[in-house]
């Protein structure tokens, strides 16, 4: 099977599902979700005690931080699905603050 084609179709499906899941969020929050999702998806800790995990942009996190941000992000998406923009916004702010603290200049 053609691997690039399968990757393209899979990526398109994931983006569509992500957009549908965030349909109840404000447009600003939806934009933040899309930008943060890419960074968090690139963090792949093997375990919580892993000392360093790197994102695609070169930023560095502990394994615990990576897992915490992914958990918060799941809560953001769940809150958006329920239409709870306040909860989603506060959890997204916590994730964004952590990401900004580790941004590579």
N, C-alpha and C positions, 0 to 999 in steps of 0.2 A: 504494500500500500504506500502511497505517496505521503511521506512524513510531513513535509511542509504544508500540504493541503489539509491534513488532519489537524495540525497545529493551528492553522488559520481558522478552520471551522470551530474547533474547540474554544479558541480565544473569543471568537465572535459570539458564541453561545454564552460564555461566561459574562461578557460585557452586557449582553442583553438581559440576562438574569439579574445581574447586579443592578442595572438600571430599573428593572421592574421591582426589585426588592426595595429600592430607595424611592419609589414613586410618591410616598407619603411625606418625604422630607422636604425641607425648604431647598430652593435651588442652590444657595450658598453651601449648605450642608452636603448636598449631593455632590457638588464639585469637590469638596474636601474629601469625601468618601472615595471618590475616584482617584484622586492624587495620592492619598495615604495608602490605599489598597495595593498599589504597585510596589511601594517601598516595603510594606509589611509582608507581602507575598515573597519578596526576595530574602527575607530573614528566615533562615532554616536552622534553628538550634536542634542539636541532637538530644539535649537534655537541659533541664533548668539550671544545672550547675555549670554548664559550659561557660568558660571564661569569656570568650569573645565570639560574637556573631557579626558578620558584615552584611550590609545592605548593598544593593547594586550601585548605589551612588558613593560608596566608600565609607559611609558612616558606620560607626562601631558601637555595639550594644552588648550587654551581658545576656546570657541565655535567659535569665529571669526577666529582664526588661523586655526582651523580644516576646516571650510568652505572655507577659502581662499586657503588652500593647495589643497583641492579637486577641486576647480575651476581651479587652475593652472595645476593640473594633467590632467583635461579634455582638457585644451589647449595643453598640451604636446602630448596627444594621437591624437588630431585633427591635430596638426602640423606634426606628424609622418605620418599620413594617407596621407597628402599632399606631403610628402617627404621633408619637411622643417626642416632639422636637426638642423640648427642654432637656430631657434626660440624654437624648442623643447628642445634643450640643455640648453639654457639660462633660460627657465622657470623651467626645471628640477633642475638646479643648485640652484635656489631660494628655491624650495621645500626641496632639500637635506640640504641646509644650515639651514633651520628652523628645520628640523628633527634632525640634529646633535646638534643644540643648546639645544634641549630638551631630548637628549639621557640619559637614566638612566644608571649609571655606575655599 
